[in-house]
Amino acid sequence: MTALLQVDGLTYHYGTRVAVDGVSFEVQSGEILALLGPNGAGKTTAISCLCGLLAPRDGVMTFEGERFTPLETPSQRGRLGVVPQELALYEALTAAENLLFFAQLHGVSDPESAVARGLKLAALEGRAGDRVKTFSGGMKRRLNLAVGTLTEPSLTLLDEPMVGVDPQSRNHIFDSIENLRDQGRGILYTSHSMDDVERLCDRVAIMDHGKLMAIGTPAQLATEAGIPEADLERTFLELTGRSLRDESS
């Protein structure tokens, strides 16, 4: 596999507080990498740096072999697919109108084909002309995924894509993400559902207190934590502790 995204020594400060402290990892083509951490671990800040919402204080990001500075170079942002936790949809528009709007916004060369592809991915061909405000939570999540991958990016960031979905939509989204991986795409996946991560992800990176605590397959992480054969949730708690976290970053 080829490294699509390489992050070396990523650091970000909020004033005197270090939110991300020298984090390094890579996402490969044909791989789903989970980025996990308790509240306040720094994963949201790290993702914001990757998306170009924040400029890291230190470190180097490389995407497809080129220096990646999405905040300073806005044109680079379109190379990365982003599916945010908060739905990025216009509820007064239809499913097809949402897809067409975002395809044109991103400069997709054949927007009509992109709309058809997006409707198929979301399994909404029969609801293309219906307003999004009439959709269930699962339908909106499926459309949100389709919008975030309209440009057929080589790497997509998925932030809690399963929130509030019914079992059928959840299974469809799983299949869609796995199909993207099978096409050689890279996925960076965040979730608080350990079951989802264990089903989907090839490797897991665990952050806490701004640092990368461990990275590897779930089995490798369990062995590193000294609890071979443990499930991912137990491994996660062993590495990050059981104390409640009420901060966010």
VOPAGU-2260 file (C-alpha; in pm, 1 decimal, decimal comma):
REM VOPAGU-2260
SITE   aa  ch    i         X         Y         Z
SITE  MET   A    0       0,0       0,0       0,0
SITE  THR   A    1     102,5     360,9     -64,1
SITE  ALA   A    2      94,5     634,5     198,2
SITE  LEU   A    3    -163,6     896,0      96,1
SITE  LEU   A    4    -131,3    1119,0     401,0
SITE  GLN   A    5     174,8    1148,2     622,2
SITE  VAL   A    6     163,1    1353,6     940,6
SITE  ASP   A    7     495,6    1416,9    1116,0
SITE  GLY   A    8     524,5    1595,8    1449,1
SITE  LEU   A    9     189,4    1775,5    1427,7
SITE  THR   A   10     159,0    2028,2    1712,4
SITE  TYR   A   11    -108,1    2283,2    1798,9
SITE  HIS   A   12    -144,5    2521,4    2095,8
SITE  TYR   A   13    -447,3    2703,2    2233,0
SITE  GLY   A   14    -260,8    2979,5    2410,9
SITE  THR   A   15     -28,3    2801,3    2652,3
SITE  ARG   A   16    -221,6    2473,0    2638,8
SITE  VAL   A   17     -83,8    2209,7    2403,0
SITE  ALA   A   18    -382,5    2040,4    2238,1
SITE  VAL   A   19    -184,4    1829,1    1989,5
SITE  ASP   A   20     167,6    1735,5    2091,7
SITE  GLY   A   21     401,0    1601,9    1821,8
SITE  VAL   A   22     157,8    1354,7    1665,6
SITE  SER   A   23     278,6    1139,7    1373,9
SITE  PHE   A   24      85,9     885,3    1168,3
SITE  GLU   A   25       2,1     795,0     809,8
SITE  VAL   A   26    -304,6     681,2     617,9
SITE  GLN   A   27    -240,8     441,3     333,0
SITE  SER   A   28    -432,7     378,6      14,2
SITE  GLY   A   29    -684,6      98,3      56,6
SITE  GLU   A   30    -686,6     143,1     435,3
SITE  ILE   A   31    -934,0     258,5     697,9
SITE  LEU   A   32    -750,1     412,1     993,7
SITE  ALA   A   33    -950,3     494,6    1306,8
SITE  LEU   A   34    -848,4     795,4    1515,5
SITE  LEU   A   35    -980,1     743,4    1867,5
SITE  GLY   A   36    -951,4     931,6    2192,9
SITE  PRO   A   37   -1154,2    1041,3    2494,5
SITE  ASN   A   38   -1294,9    1394,5    2516,2
SITE  GLY   A   39   -1010,5    1644,6    2524,8
SITE  ALA   A   40    -760,8    1401,7    2370,0
SITE  GLY   A   41    -681,5    1636,8    2080,2
SITE  LYS   A   42    -831,2    1439,0    1792,8
SITE  THR   A   43   -1079,2    1712,4    1693,3
SITE  THR   A   44    -797,0    1968,7    1682,9
SITE  ALA   A   45    -581,1    1730,9    1478,3
SITE  ILE   A   46    -863,2    1678,2    1227,7
SITE  SER   A   47    -921,8    2055,8    1210,7
SITE  CYS   A   48    -556,4    2096,8    1109,9
SITE  LEU   A   49    -597,6    1831,8     839,2
SITE  CYS   A   50    -912,4    2001,9     705,1
SITE  GLY   A   51    -751,2    2345,5     691,2
SITE  LEU   A   52    -957,1    2496,9     972,9
SITE  LEU   A   53    -648,6    2546,9    1190,4
SITE  ALA   A   54    -281,8    2602,4    1109,3
SITE  PRO   A   55     -49,2    2374,3    1307,8
SITE  ARG   A   56     222,9    2542,2    1510,2
SITE  ASP   A   57     473,3    2275,6    1413,2
SITE  GLY   A   58     504,3    1961,2    1208,9
SITE  VAL   A   59     474,2    1863,8     844,3
SITE  MET   A   60     179,6    1716,5     656,1
SITE  THR   A   61     230,9    1549,4     319,0
SITE  PHE   A   62     -53,4    1443,1      91,2
SITE  GLU   A   63      13,5    1222,0    -213,1
SITE  GLY   A   64     381,6    1309,5    -193,1
SITE  GLU   A   65     335,9    1688,4    -176,4
SITE  ARG   A   66     357,6    1928,7     116,3
SITE  PHE   A   67       1,9    1973,7     246,3
SITE  THR   A   68     -91,1    2316,2     387,7
SITE  PRO   A   69    -470,2    2341,4     337,7
SITE  LEU   A   70    -517,7    2660,2     544,0
SITE  GLU   A   71    -252,4    2854,0     352,0
SITE  THR   A   72    -341,9    2687,4      19,8
SITE  PRO   A   73    -725,0    2664,6      -3,4
SITE  SER   A   74    -709,3    2482,8    -337,9
SITE  GLN   A   75    -567,7    2182,1    -155,3
SITE  ARG   A   76    -881,9    2139,4      53,9
SITE  GLY   A   77   -1078,0    2002,3    -241,1
SITE  ARG   A   78    -837,3    1709,8    -267,4
SITE  LEU   A   79    -963,0    1576,3      62,7
SITE  GLY   A   80   -1314,4    1443,3     115,2
SITE  VAL   A   81   -1477,6    1547,0     442,0
SITE  VAL   A   82   -1793,7    1399,3     593,2
SITE  PRO   A   83   -1858,5    1601,6     911,5
SITE  GLN   A   84   -2051,0    1486,7    1215,6
SITE  GLU   A   85   -2286,8    1782,9    1177,5
SITE  LEU   A   86   -2494,4    1726,4     864,1
SITE  ALA   A   87   -2370,1    1943,1     576,3
SITE  LEU   A   88   -2697,5    1949,5     385,0
SITE  TYR   A   89   -2958,6    2205,7     280,4
SITE  GLU   A   90   -3288,6    2070,7     407,7
SITE  ALA   A   91   -3502,5    2293,2     182,5
SITE  LEU   A   92   -3336,2    2139,6    -126,1
SITE  THR   A   93   -3399,2    1795,2    -269,6
SITE  ALA   A   94   -3142,6    1516,8    -254,7
SITE  ALA   A   95   -3050,1    1574,1    -620,0
SITE  GLU   A   96   -3029,6    1952,0    -573,8
SITE  ASN   A   97   -2794,0    1910,3    -277,4
SITE  LEU   A   98   -2566,1    1684,5    -477,4
SITE  LEU   A   99   -2573,2    1915,2    -780,7
SITE  PHE   A  100   -2499,7    2223,0    -568,5
SITE  PHE   A  101   -2197,0    2066,3    -399,7
SITE  ALA   A  102   -2071,8    1912,8    -725,8
SITE  GLN   A  103   -2075,7    2255,1    -890,6
SITE  LEU   A  104   -1924,9    2417,8    -580,6
SITE  HIS   A  105   -1629,2    2178,9    -596,6
SITE  GLY   A  106   -1588,4    2218,8    -972,2
SITE  VAL   A  107   -1670,7    1858,9   -1062,8
SITE  SER   A  108   -1625,1    1827,9   -1438,9
SITE  ASP   A  109   -1942,4    1622,4   -1497,9
SITE  PRO   A  110   -2188,8    1726,1   -1225,1
SITE  GLU   A  111   -2483,2    1531,0   -1367,5
SITE  SER   A  112   -2287,1    1205,7   -1350,9
SITE  ALA   A  113   -2171,8    1296,7   -1000,6
SITE  VAL   A  114   -2535,1    1343,2    -893,6
SITE  ALA   A  115   -2630,1    1000,9   -1032,7
SITE  ARG   A  116   -2328,8     842,9    -861,4
SITE  GLY   A  117   -2414,2    1012,3    -532,3
SITE  LEU   A  118   -2778,0     904,5    -541,8
SITE  LYS   A  119   -2668,7     545,5    -604,7
SITE  LEU   A  120   -2417,1     552,1    -319,9
SITE  ALA   A  121   -2686,6     688,0     -85,4
SITE  ALA   A  122   -2949,0     445,3    -223,2
SITE  LEU   A  123   -3180,0     742,2    -280,1
SITE  GLU   A  124   -3252,1     710,6    -651,1
SITE  GLY   A  125   -3623,4     683,0    -576,5
SITE  ARG   A  126   -3619,8     990,2    -349,8
SITE  ALA   A  127   -3403,5    1217,8    -566,3
SITE  GLY   A  128   -3676,8    1481,8    -600,6
SITE  ASP   A  129   -3780,8    1485,5    -233,5
SITE  ARG   A  130   -3673,1    1761,7       2,5
SITE  VAL   A  131   -3413,0    1659,2     257,8
SITE  LYS   A  132   -3628,2    1789,0     544,8
SITE  THR   A  133   -3863,1    1494,9     481,8
SITE  PHE   A  134   -3583,4    1238,2     522,2
SITE  SER   A  135   -3511,6    1014,9     819,5
SITE  GLY   A  136   -3183,9    1043,4    1010,3
SITE  GLY   A  137   -3039,8     744,9     826,5
SITE  MET   A  138   -3128,9     885,6     485,0
SITE  LYS   A  139   -2960,5    1215,6     574,0
SITE  ARG   A  140   -2646,8    1034,0     689,2
SITE  ARG   A  141   -2631,4     838,2     363,9
SITE  LEU   A  142   -2670,3    1158,3     163,8
SITE  ASN   A  143   -2408,8    1329,8     381,9
SITE  LEU   A  144   -2161,7    1055,1     289,3
SITE  ALA   A  145   -2246,5    1090,6     -79,7
SITE  VAL   A  146   -2190,5    1469,2     -67,7
SITE  GLY   A  147   -1854,3    1426,0     106,7
SITE  THR   A  148   -1725,6    1186,3    -159,1
SITE  LEU   A  149   -1862,3    1361,1    -472,2
SITE  THR   A  150   -1515,1    1454,2    -594,7
SITE  GLU   A  151   -1401,6    1089,5    -566,3
SITE  PRO   A  152   -1115,6    1190,2    -334,0
SITE  SER   A  153    -829,0     953,0    -268,4
SITE  LEU   A  154    -863,3    1025,3     104,5
SITE  THR   A  155   -1180,8    1096,6     304,0
SITE  LEU   A  156   -1221,9    1204,1     666,3
SITE  LEU   A  157   -1531,9    1052,2     827,6
SITE  ASP   A  158   -1633,5    1207,0    1160,5
SITE  GLU   A  159   -1893,7     996,6    1345,7
SITE  PRO   A  160   -2082,6     899,5    1026,5
SITE  MET   A  161   -2317,1     656,1    1204,7
SITE  VAL   A  162   -2479,2     895,0    1454,7
SITE  GLY   A  163   -2855,3     843,6    1477,2
SITE  VAL   A  164   -2893,1     588,8    1197,0
SITE  ASP   A  165   -3123,9     288,9    1178,7
SITE  PRO   A  166   -2970,7     -61,9    1143,6
SITE  GLN   A  167   -3042,7     -80,6     769,4
SITE  SER   A  168   -2879,5     256,4     696,7
SITE  ARG   A  169   -2590,8     166,1     925,2
SITE  ASN   A  170   -2528,1    -152,5     729,8
SITE  HIS   A  171   -2552,7      35,6     398,2
SITE  ILE   A  172   -2302,5     298,6     516,1
SITE  PHE   A  173   -2066,3      22,3     629,6
SITE  ASP   A  174   -2087,3    -137,8     284,8
SITE  SER   A  175   -2030,5     199,5     112,3
SITE  ILE   A  176   -1719,7     274,1     320,8
SITE  GLU   A  177   -1580,1     -74,3     260,3
SITE  ASN   A  178   -1639,8     -30,8    -114,3
SITE  LEU   A  179   -1439,4     293,6    -106,9
SITE  ARG   A  180   -1153,9     108,7      60,7
SITE  ASP   A  181   -1176,8    -174,2    -193,8
SITE  GLN   A  182   -1137,5      88,5    -468,9
SITE  GLY   A  183    -802,6     184,0    -315,8
SITE  ARG   A  184    -923,4     494,1    -131,6
SITE  GLY   A  185    -794,1     589,3     211,9
SITE  ILE   A  186   -1029,1     661,7     503,7
SITE  LEU   A  187    -958,2     839,9     832,4
SITE  TYR   A  188   -1245,4     743,3    1062,2
SITE  THR   A  189   -1344,0     883,5    1401,4
SITE  SER   A  190   -1609,5     730,1    1622,1
SITE  HIS   A  191   -1697,1     655,8    1983,2
SITE  SER   A  192   -1841,7     319,3    1880,9
SITE  MET   A  193   -1577,8      54,1    1938,7
SITE  ASP   A  194   -1797,5    -205,6    1763,7
SITE  ASP   A  195   -1804,3       7,3    1446,9
SITE  VAL   A  196   -1426,7      55,5    1456,8
SITE  GLU   A  197   -1358,1    -314,2    1511,7
SITE  ARG   A  198   -1580,0    -405,1    1216,0
SITE  LEU   A  199   -1448,8    -144,9     972,5
SITE  CYS   A  200   -1096,5     -35,7    1050,2
SITE  ASP   A  201    -767,6    -194,3     951,6
SITE  ARG   A  202    -562,9      -0,9    1208,0
SITE  VAL   A  203    -640,2     216,0    1508,9
SITE  ALA   A  204    -456,6     525,1    1639,2
SITE  ILE   A  205    -533,2     620,0    2000,0
SITE  MET   A  206    -472,8     975,1    2124,0
SITE  ASP   A  207    -482,3    1109,3    2478,5
SITE  HIS   A  208    -367,7    1438,5    2631,4
SITE  GLY   A  209    -258,3    1553,8    2285,7
SITE  LYS   A  210     -19,6    1264,9    2229,0
SITE  LEU   A  211     -42,7     952,8    2016,1
SITE  MET   A  212     -50,8     669,7    2269,3
SITE  ALA   A  213     -45,5     373,8    2031,1
SITE  ILE   A  214    -114,2     275,9    1671,3
SITE  GLY   A  215    -168,1     -64,5    1512,5
SITE  THR   A  216    -429,3    -330,9    1454,7
SITE  PRO   A  217    -669,5    -396,3    1745,3
SITE  ALA   A  218    -481,7    -720,8    1816,7
SITE  GLN   A  219    -146,0    -539,7    1821,7
SITE  LEU   A  220    -280,9    -272,9    2057,4
SITE  ALA   A  221    -418,4    -534,6    2296,1
SITE  THR   A  222     -80,2    -707,3    2305,2
SITE  GLU   A  223      99,2    -374,5    2365,5
SITE  ALA   A  224    -139,5    -300,7    2651,4
SITE  GLY   A  225     -53,7    -636,8    2809,0
SITE  ILE   A  226    -401,5    -781,8    2762,1
SITE  PRO   A  227    -384,6   -1013,5    2458,8
SITE  GLU   A  228    -722,2   -1123,1    2322,5
SITE  ALA   A  229    -896,2    -820,8    2480,4
SITE  ASP   A  230   -1159,5    -636,2    2277,2
SITE  LEU   A  231   -1094,3    -282,0    2158,3
SITE  GLU   A  232   -1300,4    -113,0    2429,7
SITE  ARG   A  233   -1104,5    -278,4    2708,4
SITE  THR   A  234    -776,9    -196,2    2533,4
SITE  PHE   A  235    -885,3     166,2    2489,1
SITE  LEU   A  236    -969,6     199,4    2859,9
SITE  GLU   A  237    -640,8      37,1    2957,3
SITE  LEU   A  238    -445,9     291,2    2750,9
SITE  THR   A  239    -646,9     604,3    2835,7
SITE  GLY   A  240    -784,0     527,1    3184,0
SITE  ARG   A  241   -1138,1     521,0    3320,5
SITE  SER   A  242   -1162,5     878,9    3448,5
SITE  LEU   A  243   -1448,2    1085,8    3308,1
SITE  ARG   A  244   -1351,1    1354,5    3055,8
SITE  ASP   A  245   -1561,5    1670,2    3022,5
SITE  GLU   A  246   -1329,6    1885,8    2811,1
SITE  SER   A  247   -1322,2    1900,8    2432,6
SITE  SER   A  248   -1039,1    1956,2    2185,0
